[in-house]
Amino acid sequence: MEAPKNIEHQIGGIQNDTLRFGLNSVKSNLVGAHPVESAHQSTKKMQEEMDRRILANTYGSAFPMRMDFERQILSRFQRPTGAIPSSMLGLESLTGDLDSFGFEDYMNDPRESETVRPLDAHHAMEVRLGLSKGPVAPSFY
């Protein structure tokens, strides 16, 4: 029995491709979200659960399940990778995010940054089809 000629480099089950995605930093893997962001996410999750209970009590238990199916369908609907990002307008209208004005609406869009890397459409489609691992596109230099 022969030993393998190449050694797979995996850390935590995720294969690191430094040529495509740059060097990994320990800080980015360890540091969690900002406390305000985590509080906002937990509040949003509790509000969604309360809305589901209200809808179930008002319209029956099938209505929240139907909304979950619609949410799953609309979250999968995306444009192919390219210059125009997917807006997910159907999902935003279903969840009610069209009516909210969040920080992402008035802060800078990360895709318009000067340090953003151009999108590699071939790699993005490979990831989408399950032929390659890793994020669809590295975000910053």
Disulfide bonds with the S-S distance in Angstrom:
none
